[in-house]
Amino acid sequence: MVVQRYERPHGRGSGAFAVTAVLVGSLVGTAATGCAAPEDPRPTVDPTLAVRSAADALTKAGSSRASTSMEMAAGGTRVTIRGEGGYDFRRRTGRLQVVLPKDAAGASEHRPITELLTPGALYMKNRGAGVPADKWVRVDTTTLDDGNLVTGGATDPAAAAELLRGVRKVTYLGEVELAGVKVGHYRGVADIAHAARVASPQLRGALAAAAKGFAKDTVPFDAYLDGEGRLRKVRHQFSFSNKGRTVAVASTTLLYGFGASVEVRLPDRRDIYAGKITT
């Protein structure tokens, strides 16, 4: 059963990629279980079709728990941001608690950021950068240079799956075990622009923005599908420029506990910060 509660937001979007500057640029600068699947995950269809259909299989599953990891490297500095939560693939909404690493001196920890993922918008609480602790920031993901594939410190699980619709080439590498479940391992390259053209309507705008914002159109990936074609794990490798430096990003999304209850309550207009965000 999936529980959803909504309160209509009326906040304004912010200048988008400033979020990346804090969650990515400043950090770099300062420094399962799952439901049982059929026994045999070997593809009965063409590997390309299997990967492209993974997003549809998730929509059929309804919802899941999600764990995310985003590793960023630039100039010899490497940081990792981790997230935990749940996602509703039918409504394209989710909630994550994102944990930032300690600062370069290791003297203090950042407060976890609560993120609400919705079609076209990202809401963040404990955002920092001059935002009061009790306020939310609303970001229009269709204006982000990366379409929220990187900005929030966690790739939107639906966007991670929809990106696979743009697969250009893929190889089936065989069967492996993931958290006690047999899965098929696929490795290939996806085209962001092509994915944007064929993506579900709710994700099309964000992926179209990413297609314009990334320096490279192609994204290498490793995807793991269970016997029902559901995406259990995916790892994308992104590369973009931030403040004149090339940042390499490896984003991993792990999905499990299909059918889990996911509750998303959008913030009231009064709770959305409308002031200036420092970077």
Salt bridges, closest charged atoms under 4 A:
GLU7 OE2 - ARG265 NH1 3.10
GLU39 OE1 - LYS182 NZ 3.80
ASP40 OD2 - ARG42 NH2 2.72
ASP56 OD1 - ARG165 NH2 2.75
GLU71 OE2 - ARG235 NH1 3.84
ASP88 OD2 - ARG91 NH1 3.20
GLU162 OE2 - ARG92 NH2 3.31
GLU162 OE1 - ARG165 NE 2.56
ASP222 OD2 - HIS185 NE2 2.65
ASP222 OD2 - ARG187 NE 2.76
ASP226 OD2 - ARG230 NE 2.80
ASP226 OD2 - ARG232 NE 2.95
GLU228 OE2 - ARG230 NH2 3.70
GLU263 OE2 - ARG5 NH1 2.06
ASP268 OD2 - ARG270 NE 2.80
